[in-house]
């Protein structure tokens, strides 16, 4: 049994005890005792519980990460883009029908200008 599985079992036992104190449900205390016994005497099963708990955590992180990104996109970025379109601030100075957006510079580059660029 690894140290990580022992820590996971300990966290689950403490969570069950705290939930028992809050909700006064006897099955939570029984669950804490069973998990504690498994953590101490059955290391193979403790490793499996740790593996399952980690998979559950990774799955929940995968789902909630996407939910948070969707919320940020639709409630922050999308309204900002709509507001920018409504007020038509043309920050890149795009002119419709222009042949090119590049500006011609008549500038002669010298050796001294390349030596100290910053």
Residue pairs with C-beta under 8 A, 6 or more apart in sequence:
1 43
1 44
1 46
1 47
2 47
2 50
4 50
5 39
5 43
5 46
5 47
5 49
5 50
6 39
6 46
8 46
8 49
8 50
8 53
8 54
9 35
9 36
9 38
9 39
9 46
9 49
9 50
10 39
12 32
12 35
12 49
12 53
13 32
13 35
13 36
13 39
14 32
16 28
16 29
16 31
16 32
16 35
17 28
17 29
17 32
19 25
19 28
20 26
20 28
20 29
20 32
35 49
38 45
38 46
38 49
39 46
92 101
93 101
94 101
95 101
